[in-house]
């Protein structure tokens, strides 16, 4: 049962980081490149690819820090 909570924490961390990245970068992209930039399919793929990469790296860092500080044990 302990491992399921670690997986839930990792998924929740991933989703929170992804949501924050999406909200902040969408505003930046609209201001920098215009509203039409995200309507092109290739640009959407690039945007979501970077979002997933940042969220994965942030989740890995957060889980490492939680393990290092002995909050999570796995």
mmCIF file as gemmi writes it, N, C-alpha and C atoms, coordinates in Angstrom:
data_model
loop_
_atom_site.group_PDB
_atom_site.id
_atom_site.type_symbol
_atom_site.label_atom_id
_atom_site.label_alt_id
_atom_site.label_comp_id
_atom_site.label_asym_id
_atom_site.label_entity_id
_atom_site.label_seq_id
_atom_site.pdbx_PDB_ins_code
_atom_site.Cartn_x
_atom_site.Cartn_y
_atom_site.Cartn_z
_atom_site.occupancy
_atom_site.B_iso_or_equiv
_atom_site.pdbx_formal_charge
_atom_site.auth_seq_id
_atom_site.auth_asym_id
_atom_site.pdbx_PDB_model_num
ATOM 1 N N . UNK Axp A 1 ? 0.82 -1.196 0 1 0 ? 1 A 1
ATOM 2 C CA . UNK Axp A 1 ? 0 0 0 1 0 ? 1 A 1
ATOM 3 C C . UNK Axp A 1 ? 0.863 1.26 0 1 0 ? 1 A 1
ATOM 4 N N . UNK Axp A 2 ? 2.066 1.153 0.555 1 0 ? 2 A 1
ATOM 5 C CA . UNK Axp A 2 ? 2.937 2.307 0.635 1 0 ? 2 A 1
ATOM 6 C C . UNK Axp A 2 ? 3.373 2.774 -0.748 1 0 ? 2 A 1
ATOM 7 N N . UNK Axp A 3 ? 3.618 1.837 -1.654 1 0 ? 3 A 1
ATOM 8 C CA . UNK Axp A 3 ? 4.081 2.197 -2.991 1 0 ? 3 A 1
ATOM 9 C C . UNK Axp A 3 ? 2.995 2.899 -3.798 1 0 ? 3 A 1
ATOM 10 N N . UNK Axp A 4 ? 1.748 2.59 -3.537 1 0 ? 4 A 1
ATOM 11 C CA . UNK Axp A 4 ? 0.667 3.244 -4.275 1 0 ? 4 A 1
ATOM 12 C C . UNK Axp A 4 ? 0.613 4.735 -3.941 1 0 ? 4 A 1
ATOM 13 N N . UNK Axp A 5 ? 0.917 5.101 -2.703 1 0 ? 5 A 1
ATOM 14 C CA . UNK Axp A 5 ? 0.916 6.511 -2.315 1 0 ? 5 A 1
ATOM 15 C C . UNK Axp A 5 ? 2.075 7.258 -2.959 1 0 ? 5 A 1
ATOM 16 N N . UNK Axp A 6 ? 3.19 6.582 -3.148 1 0 ? 6 A 1
ATOM 17 C CA . UNK Axp A 6 ? 4.33 7.204 -3.819 1 0 ? 6 A 1
ATOM 18 C C . UNK Axp A 6 ? 3.986 7.461 -5.285 1 0 ? 6 A 1
ATOM 19 N N . UNK Axp A 7 ? 3.323 6.505 -5.915 1 0 ? 7 A 1
ATOM 20 C CA . UNK Axp A 7 ? 2.919 6.669 -7.31 1 0 ? 7 A 1
ATOM 21 C C . UNK Axp A 7 ? 1.891 7.795 -7.438 1 0 ? 7 A 1
ATOM 22 N N . UNK Axp A 8 ? 0.955 7.862 -6.519 1 0 ? 8 A 1
ATOM 23 C CA . UNK Axp A 8 ? -0.055 8.932 -6.53 1 0 ? 8 A 1
ATOM 24 C C . UNK Axp A 8 ? 0.608 10.287 -6.333 1 0 ? 8 A 1
ATOM 25 N N . UNK Axp A 9 ? 1.581 10.362 -5.427 1 0 ? 9 A 1
ATOM 26 C CA . UNK Axp A 9 ? 2.302 11.619 -5.196 1 0 ? 9 A 1
ATOM 27 C C . UNK Axp A 9 ? 3.076 12.033 -6.442 1 0 ? 9 A 1
ATOM 28 N N . UNK Axp A 10 ? 3.697 11.076 -7.12 1 0 ? 10 A 1
ATOM 29 C CA . UNK Axp A 10 ? 4.456 11.387 -8.334 1 0 ? 10 A 1
ATOM 30 C C . UNK Axp A 10 ? 3.53 11.872 -9.448 1 0 ? 10 A 1
ATOM 31 N N . UNK Axp A 11 ? 2.399 11.225 -9.617 1 0 ? 11 A 1
ATOM 32 C CA . UNK Axp A 11 ? 1.452 11.644 -10.657 1 0 ? 11 A 1
ATOM 33 C C . UNK Axp A 11 ? 0.872 13.019 -10.339 1 0 ? 11 A 1
ATOM 34 N N . UNK Axp A 12 ? 0.545 13.253 -9.089 1 0 ? 12 A 1
ATOM 35 C CA . UNK Axp A 12 ? 0.009 14.562 -8.697 1 0 ? 12 A 1
ATOM 36 C C . UNK Axp A 12 ? 1.052 15.658 -8.905 1 0 ? 12 A 1
ATOM 37 N N . UNK Axp A 13 ? 2.298 15.382 -8.558 1 0 ? 13 A 1
ATOM 38 C CA . UNK Axp A 13 ? 3.373 16.351 -8.769 1 0 ? 13 A 1
ATOM 39 C C . UNK Axp A 13 ? 3.547 16.638 -10.253 1 0 ? 13 A 1
ATOM 40 N N . UNK Axp A 14 ? 3.525 15.594 -11.074 1 0 ? 14 A 1
ATOM 41 C CA . UNK Axp A 14 ? 3.649 15.756 -12.518 1 0 ? 14 A 1
ATOM 42 C C . UNK Axp A 14 ? 2.532 16.632 -13.064 1 0 ? 14 A 1
ATOM 43 N N . UNK Axp A 15 ? 1.301 16.368 -12.659 1 0 ? 15 A 1
ATOM 44 C CA . UNK Axp A 15 ? 0.161 17.136 -13.169 1 0 ? 15 A 1
ATOM 45 C C . UNK Axp A 15 ? 0.193 18.593 -12.715 1 0 ? 15 A 1
ATOM 46 N N . UNK Axp A 16 ? 0.617 18.83 -11.48 1 0 ? 16 A 1
ATOM 47 C CA . UNK Axp A 16 ? 0.695 20.205 -10.977 1 0 ? 16 A 1
ATOM 48 C C . UNK Axp A 16 ? 1.766 20.986 -11.724 1 0 ? 16 A 1
ATOM 49 N N . UNK Axp A 17 ? 2.934 20.39 -11.903 1 0 ? 17 A 1
ATOM 50 C CA . UNK Axp A 17 ? 4.005 21.065 -12.637 1 0 ? 17 A 1
ATOM 51 C C . UNK Axp A 17 ? 3.583 21.306 -14.082 1 0 ? 17 A 1
ATOM 52 N N . UNK Axp A 18 ? 2.941 20.322 -14.688 1 0 ? 18 A 1
ATOM 53 C CA . UNK Axp A 18 ? 2.493 20.457 -16.074 1 0 ? 18 A 1
ATOM 54 C C . UNK Axp A 18 ? 1.464 21.576 -16.205 1 0 ? 18 A 1
ATOM 55 N N . UNK Axp A 19 ? 0.526 21.651 -15.28 1 0 ? 19 A 1
ATOM 56 C CA . UNK Axp A 19 ? -0.496 22.694 -15.318 1 0 ? 19 A 1
ATOM 57 C C . UNK Axp A 19 ? 0.127 24.082 -15.154 1 0 ? 19 A 1
ATOM 58 N N . UNK Axp A 20 ? 1.05 24.229 -14.198 1 0 ? 20 A 1
ATOM 59 C CA . UNK Axp A 20 ? 1.692 25.529 -13.986 1 0 ? 20 A 1
ATOM 60 C C . UNK Axp A 20 ? 2.532 25.938 -15.19 1 0 ? 20 A 1
ATOM 61 N N . UNK Axp A 21 ? 3.241 24.99 -15.778 1 0 ? 21 A 1
ATOM 62 C CA . UNK Axp A 21 ? 4.039 25.268 -16.975 1 0 ? 21 A 1
ATOM 63 C C . UNK Axp A 21 ? 3.128 25.672 -18.135 1 0 ? 21 A 1
ATOM 64 N N . UNK Axp A 22 ? 2.047 24.947 -18.308 1 0 ? 22 A 1
ATOM 65 C CA . UNK Axp A 22 ? 1.103 25.241 -19.394 1 0 ? 22 A 1
ATOM 66 C C . UNK Axp A 22 ? 0.531 26.651 -19.264 1 0 ? 22 A 1
ATOM 67 N N . UNK Axp A 23 ? 0.085 26.993 -18.067 1 0 ? 23 A 1
ATOM 68 C CA . UNK Axp A 23 ? -0.524 28.307 -17.862 1 0 ? 23 A 1
ATOM 69 C C . UNK Axp A 23 ? 0.479 29.431 -18.096 1 0 ? 23 A 1
ATOM 70 N N . UNK Axp A 24 ? 1.684 29.284 -17.561 1 0 ? 24 A 1
ATOM 71 C CA . UNK Axp A 24 ? 2.66 30.361 -17.7 1 0 ? 24 A 1
ATOM 72 C C . UNK Axp A 24 ? 3.197 30.464 -19.126 1 0 ? 24 A 1
ATOM 73 N N . UNK Axp A 25 ? 3.46 29.339 -19.766 1 0 ? 25 A 1
ATOM 74 C CA . UNK Axp A 25 ? 4.033 29.379 -21.104 1 0 ? 25 A 1
ATOM 75 C C . UNK Axp A 25 ? 3.012 29.736 -22.17 1 0 ? 25 A 1
ATOM 76 N N . UNK Axp A 26 ? 1.761 29.401 -21.964 1 0 ? 26 A 1
ATOM 77 C CA . UNK Axp A 26 ? 0.744 29.75 -22.956 1 0 ? 26 A 1
ATOM 78 C C . UNK Axp A 26 ? 0.603 31.271 -23.051 1 0 ? 26 A 1
ATOM 79 N N . UNK Axp A 27 ? 0.654 31.949 -21.923 1 0 ? 27 A 1
ATOM 80 C CA . UNK Axp A 27 ? 0.596 33.412 -21.93 1 0 ? 27 A 1
ATOM 81 C C . UNK Axp A 27 ? 1.837 33.975 -22.62 1 0 ? 27 A 1
ATOM 82 N N . UNK Axp A 28 ? 3.002 33.424 -22.316 1 0 ? 28 A 1
ATOM 83 C CA . UNK Axp A 28 ? 4.246 33.883 -22.925 1 0 ? 28 A 1
ATOM 84 C C . UNK Axp A 28 ? 4.237 33.667 -24.435 1 0 ? 28 A 1
ATOM 85 N N . UNK Axp A 29 ? 3.778 32.506 -24.881 1 0 ? 29 A 1
ATOM 86 C CA . UNK Axp A 29 ? 3.752 32.202 -26.318 1 0 ? 29 A 1
ATOM 87 C C . UNK Axp A 29 ? 2.775 33.119 -27.042 1 0 ? 29 A 1
ATOM 88 N N . UNK Axp A 30 ? 1.622 33.371 -26.451 1 0 ? 30 A 1
ATOM 89 C CA . UNK Axp A 30 ? 0.644 34.256 -27.103 1 0 ? 30 A 1
ATOM 90 C C . UNK Axp A 30 ? 1.186 35.672 -27.233 1 0 ? 30 A 1
ATOM 91 N N . UNK Axp A 31 ? 1.896 36.146 -26.2 1 0 ? 31 A 1
ATOM 92 C CA . UNK Axp A 31 ? 2.448 37.495 -26.263 1 0 ? 31 A 1
ATOM 93 C C . UNK Axp A 31 ? 3.63 37.577 -27.221 1 0 ? 31 A 1
ATOM 94 N N . UNK Axp A 32 ? 4.443 36.546 -27.275 1 0 ? 32 A 1
ATOM 95 C CA . UNK Axp A 32 ? 5.653 36.586 -28.096 1 0 ? 32 A 1
ATOM 96 C C . UNK Axp A 32 ? 5.395 36.273 -29.559 1 0 ? 32 A 1
ATOM 97 N N . UNK Axp A 33 ? 4.61 35.237 -29.833 1 0 ? 33 A 1
ATOM 98 C CA . UNK Axp A 33 ? 4.454 34.754 -31.201 1 0 ? 33 A 1
ATOM 99 C C . UNK Axp A 33 ? 3.077 35.015 -31.796 1 0 ? 33 A 1
ATOM 100 N N . UNK Axp A 34 ? 2.131 35.439 -31.001 1 0 ? 34 A 1
ATOM 101 C CA . UNK Axp A 34 ? 0.787 35.692 -31.5 1 0 ? 34 A 1
ATOM 102 C C . UNK Axp A 34 ? -0.145 34.513 -31.235 1 0 ? 34 A 1
ATOM 103 N N . UNK Axp A 35 ? -1.427 34.769 -31.374 1 0 ? 35 A 1
ATOM 104 C CA . UNK Axp A 35 ? -2.432 33.744 -31.069 1 0 ? 35 A 1
ATOM 105 C C . UNK Axp A 35 ? -2.433 32.606 -32.09 1 0 ? 35 A 1
ATOM 106 N N . UNK Axp A 36 ? -2.015 32.867 -33.318 1 0 ? 36 A 1
ATOM 107 C CA . UNK Axp A 36 ? -2.07 31.851 -34.363 1 0 ? 36 A 1
ATOM 108 C C . UNK Axp A 36 ? -0.974 30.79 -34.209 1 0 ? 36 A 1
ATOM 109 N N . UNK Axp A 37 ? 0.064 31.08 -33.437 1 0 ? 37 A 1
ATOM 110 C CA . UNK Axp A 37 ? 1.198 30.162 -33.343 1 0 ? 37 A 1
ATOM 111 C C . UNK Axp A 37 ? 0.776 28.801 -32.798 1 0 ? 37 A 1
ATOM 112 N N . UNK Axp A 38 ? -0.08 28.78 -31.797 1 0 ? 38 A 1
ATOM 113 C CA . UNK Axp A 38 ? -0.505 27.509 -31.21 1 0 ? 38 A 1
ATOM 114 C C . UNK Axp A 38 ? -1.621 26.837 -31.995 1 0 ? 38 A 1
ATOM 115 N N . UNK Axp A 39 ? -2.103 27.454 -33.06 1 0 ? 39 A 1
ATOM 116 C CA . UNK Axp A 39 ? -3.124 26.787 -33.866 1 0 ? 39 A 1
ATOM 117 C C . UNK Axp A 39 ? -2.508 25.861 -34.909 1 0 ? 39 A 1
ATOM 118 N N . UNK Axp A 40 ? -1.209 25.976 -35.152 1 0 ? 40 A 1
ATOM 119 C CA . UNK Axp A 40 ? -0.512 25.089 -36.081 1 0 ? 40 A 1
ATOM 120 C C . UNK Axp A 40 ? -0.181 23.793 -35.344 1 0 ? 40 A 1
ATOM 121 N N . UNK Axp A 41 ? -0.5 22.656 -35.976 1 0 ? 41 A 1
ATOM 122 C CA . UNK Axp A 41 ? -0.361 21.361 -35.317 1 0 ? 41 A 1
ATOM 123 C C . UNK Axp A 41 ? 1.07 21.072 -34.883 1 0 ? 41 A 1
ATOM 124 N N . UNK Axp A 42 ? 2.044 21.361 -35.726 1 0 ? 42 A 1
ATOM 125 C CA . UNK Axp A 42 ? 3.443 21.111 -35.392 1 0 ? 42 A 1
ATOM 126 C C . UNK Axp A 42 ? 3.909 21.925 -34.197 1 0 ? 42 A 1
ATOM 127 N N . UNK Axp A 43 ? 3.43 23.149 -34.083 1 0 ? 43 A 1
ATOM 128 C CA . UNK Axp A 43 ? 3.789 23.982 -32.943 1 0 ? 43 A 1
ATOM 129 C C . UNK Axp A 43 ? 3.145 23.466 -31.652 1 0 ? 43 A 1
ATOM 130 N N . UNK Axp A 44 ? 1.942 22.944 -31.762 1 0 ? 44 A 1
ATOM 131 C CA . UNK Axp A 44 ? 1.29 22.355 -30.59 1 0 ? 44 A 1
ATOM 132 C C . UNK Axp A 44 ? 2.078 21.166 -30.071 1 0 ? 44 A 1
ATOM 133 N N . UNK Axp A 45 ? 2.552 20.321 -31.003 1 0 ? 45 A 1
ATOM 134 C CA . UNK Axp A 45 ? 3.334 19.148 -30.609 1 0 ? 45 A 1
ATOM 135 C C . UNK Axp A 45 ? 4.608 19.586 -29.9 1 0 ? 45 A 1
ATOM 136 N N . UNK Axp A 46 ? 5.28 20.59 -30.447 1 0 ? 46 A 1
ATOM 137 C CA . UNK Axp A 46 ? 6.502 21.109 -29.831 1 0 ? 46 A 1
ATOM 138 C C . UNK Axp A 46 ? 6.205 21.662 -28.442 1 0 ? 46 A 1
ATOM 139 N N . UNK Axp A 47 ? 5.119 22.4 -28.298 1 0 ? 47 A 1
ATOM 140 C CA . UNK Axp A 47 ? 4.74 22.979 -27.014 1 0 ? 47 A 1
ATOM 141 C C . UNK Axp A 47 ? 4.471 21.885 -25.978 1 0 ? 47 A 1
ATOM 142 N N . UNK Axp A 48 ? 3.695 20.86 -26.343 1 0 ? 48 A 1
ATOM 143 C CA . UNK Axp A 48 ? 3.365 19.801 -25.393 1 0 ? 48 A 1
ATOM 144 C C . UNK Axp A 48 ? 4.562 18.897 -25.115 1 0 ? 48 A 1
ATOM 145 N N . UNK Axp A 49 ? 5.435 18.731 -26.09 1 0 ? 49 A 1
ATOM 146 C CA . UNK Axp A 49 ? 6.646 17.955 -25.861 1 0 ? 49 A 1
ATOM 147 C C . UNK Axp A 49 ? 7.523 18.641 -24.822 1 0 ? 49 A 1
ATOM 148 N N . UNK Axp A 50 ? 7.671 19.939 -24.928 1 0 ? 50 A 1
ATOM 149 C CA . UNK Axp A 50 ? 8.465 20.667 -23.937 1 0 ? 50 A 1
ATOM 150 C C . UNK Axp A 50 ? 7.774 20.656 -22.581 1 0 ? 50 A 1
ATOM 151 N N . UNK Axp A 51 ? 6.454 20.707 -22.578 1 0 ? 51 A 1
ATOM 152 C CA . UNK Axp A 51 ? 5.71 20.661 -21.322 1 0 ? 51 A 1
ATOM 153 C C . UNK Axp A 51 ? 5.905 19.325 -20.606 1 0 ? 51 A 1
ATOM 154 N N . UNK Axp A 52 ? 5.845 18.241 -21.35 1 0 ? 52 A 1
ATOM 155 C CA . UNK Axp A 52 ? 6.04 16.915 -20.752 1 0 ? 52 A 1
ATOM 156 C C . UNK Axp A 52 ? 7.47 16.75 -20.265 1 0 ? 52 A 1
ATOM 157 N N . UNK Axp A 53 ? 8.441 17.249 -21.026 1 0 ? 53 A 1
ATOM 158 C CA . UNK Axp A 53 ? 9.834 17.155 -20.604 1 0 ? 53 A 1
ATOM 159 C C . UNK Axp A 53 ? 10.077 17.913 -19.31 1 0 ? 53 A 1
ATOM 160 N N . UNK Axp A 54 ? 9.585 19.149 -19.224 1 0 ? 54 A 1
ATOM 161 C CA . UNK Axp A 54 ? 9.784 19.948 -18.019 1 0 ? 54 A 1
ATOM 162 C C . UNK Axp A 54 ? 9.071 19.309 -16.822 1 0 ? 54 A 1
ATOM 163 N N . UNK Axp A 55 ? 7.875 18.792 -17.038 1 0 ? 55 A 1
ATOM 164 C CA . UNK Axp A 55 ? 7.129 18.158 -15.952 1 0 ? 55 A 1
ATOM 165 C C . UNK Axp A 55 ? 7.821 16.885 -15.462 1 0 ? 55 A 1
ATOM 166 N N . UNK Axp A 56 ? 8.361 16.101 -16.382 1 0 ? 56 A 1
ATOM 167 C CA . UNK Axp A 56 ? 9.071 14.877 -15.998 1 0 ? 56 A 1
ATOM 168 C C . UNK Axp A 56 ? 10.331 15.207 -15.21 1 0 ? 56 A 1
ATOM 169 N N . UNK Axp A 57 ? 11.096 16.18 -15.691 1 0 ? 57 A 1
ATOM 170 C CA . UNK Axp A 57 ? 12.314 16.578 -14.983 1 0 ? 57 A 1
ATOM 171 C C . UNK Axp A 57 ? 11.982 17.168 -13.615 1 0 ? 57 A 1
ATOM 172 N N . UNK Axp A 58 ? 10.946 17.986 -13.545 1 0 ? 58 A 1
ATOM 173 C CA . UNK Axp A 58 ? 10.542 18.57 -12.264 1 0 ? 58 A 1
ATOM 174 C C . UNK Axp A 58 ? 10.044 17.526 -11.285 1 0 ? 58 A 1
ATOM 175 N N . UNK Axp A 59 ? 9.309 16.54 -11.78 1 0 ? 59 A 1
ATOM 176 C CA . UNK Axp A 59 ? 8.819 15.456 -10.921 1 0 ? 59 A 1
ATOM 177 C C . UNK Axp A 59 ? 9.973 14.612 -10.406 1 0 ? 59 A 1
ATOM 178 N N . UNK Axp A 60 ? 10.92 14.301 -11.284 1 0 ? 60 A 1
ATOM 179 C CA . UNK Axp A 60 ? 12.085 13.522 -10.855 1 0 ? 60 A 1
ATOM 180 C C . UNK Axp A 60 ? 12.877 14.274 -9.793 1 0 ? 60 A 1
ATOM 181 N N . UNK Axp A 61 ? 13.056 15.565 -9.988 1 0 ? 61 A 1
ATOM 182 C CA . UNK Axp A 61 ? 13.766 16.377 -8.998 1 0 ? 61 A 1
ATOM 183 C C . UNK Axp A 61 ? 13.001 16.448 -7.679 1 0 ? 61 A 1
ATOM 184 N N . UNK Axp A 62 ? 11.693 16.64 -7.751 1 0 ? 62 A 1
ATOM 185 C CA . UNK Axp A 62 ? 10.887 16.704 -6.528 1 0 ? 62 A 1
ATOM 186 C C . UNK Axp A 62 ? 10.9 15.379 -5.777 1 0 ? 62 A 1
ATOM 187 N N . UNK Axp A 63 ? 10.778 14.273 -6.504 1 0 ? 63 A 1
ATOM 188 C CA . UNK Axp A 63 ? 10.814 12.959 -5.844 1 0 ? 63 A 1
ATOM 189 C C . UNK Axp A 63 ? 12.181 12.681 -5.243 1 0 ? 63 A 1
ATOM 190 N N . UNK Axp A 64 ? 13.252 13.084 -5.928 1 0 ? 64 A 1
ATOM 191 C CA . UNK Axp A 64 ? 14.598 12.912 -5.389 1 0 ? 64 A 1
ATOM 192 C C . UNK Axp A 64 ? 14.77 13.721 -4.106 1 0 ? 64 A 1
ATOM 193 N N . UNK Axp A 65 ? 14.297 14.972 -4.126 1 0 ? 65 A 1
ATOM 194 C CA . UNK Axp A 65 ? 14.416 15.806 -2.929 1 0 ? 65 A 1
ATOM 195 C C . UNK Axp A 65 ? 13.579 15.26 -1.771 1 0 ? 65 A 1
ATOM 196 N N . UNK Axp A 66 ? 12.407 14.719 -2.06 1 0 ? 66 A 1
ATOM 197 C CA . UNK Axp A 66 ? 11.581 14.129 -1.005 1 0 ? 66 A 1
ATOM 198 C C . UNK Axp A 66 ? 12.225 12.855 -0.444 1 0 ? 66 A 1
ATOM 199 N N . UNK Axp A 67 ? 12.875 12.088 -1.292 1 0 ? 67 A 1
ATOM 200 C CA . UNK Axp A 67 ? 13.576 10.897 -0.83 1 0 ? 67 A 1
ATOM 201 C C . UNK Axp A 67 ? 14.813 11.281 -0.019 1 0 ? 67 A 1
ATOM 202 N N . UNK Axp A 68 ? 15.534 12.275 -0.493 1 0 ? 68 A 1
ATOM 203 C CA . UNK Axp A 68 ? 16.755 12.733 0.193 1 0 ? 68 A 1
ATOM 204 C C . UNK Axp A 68 ? 16.43 13.287 1.574 1 0 ? 68 A 1
ATOM 205 N N . UNK Axp A 69 ? 15.298 13.961 1.716 1 0 ? 69 A 1
ATOM 206 C CA . UNK Axp A 69 ? 14.916 14.526 3.009 1 0 ? 69 A 1
ATOM 207 C C . UNK Axp A 69 ? 14.145 13.531 3.878 1 0 ? 69 A 1
ATOM 208 N N . UNK Axp A 70 ? 14.04 12.279 3.423 1 0 ? 70 A 1
ATOM 209 C CA . UNK Axp A 70 ? 13.379 11.201 4.146 1 0 ? 70 A 1
ATOM 210 C C . UNK Axp A 70 ? 11.885 11.431 4.389 1 0 ? 70 A 1
ATOM 211 N N . UNK Axp A 71 ? 11.257 12.195 3.518 1 0 ? 71 A 1
ATOM 212 C CA . UNK Axp A 71 ? 9.793 12.348 3.584 1 0 ? 71 A 1
ATOM 213 C C . UNK Axp A 71 ? 9.151 11.116 2.955 1 0 ? 71 A 1
ATOM 214 N N . UNK Axp A 72 ? 9.715 10.665 1.83 1 0 ? 72 A 1
ATOM 215 C CA . UNK Axp A 72 ? 9.254 9.452 1.173 1 0 ? 72 A 1
ATOM 216 C C . UNK Axp A 72 ? 10.317 8.379 1.321 1 0 ? 72 A 1
ATOM 217 N N . UNK Axp A 73 ? 9.879 7.158 1.528 1 0 ? 73 A 1
ATOM 218 C CA . UNK Axp A 73 ? 10.828 6.036 1.585 1 0 ? 73 A 1
ATOM 219 C C . UNK Axp A 73 ? 10.426 5.023 0.538 1 0 ? 73 A 1
ATOM 220 N N . UNK Axp A 74 ? 11.309 4.797 -0.404 1 0 ? 74 A 1
ATOM 221 C CA . UNK Axp A 74 ? 11.079 3.783 -1.427 1 0 ? 74 A 1
ATOM 222 C C . UNK Axp A 74 ? 12.394 3.238 -1.891 1 0 ? 74 A 1
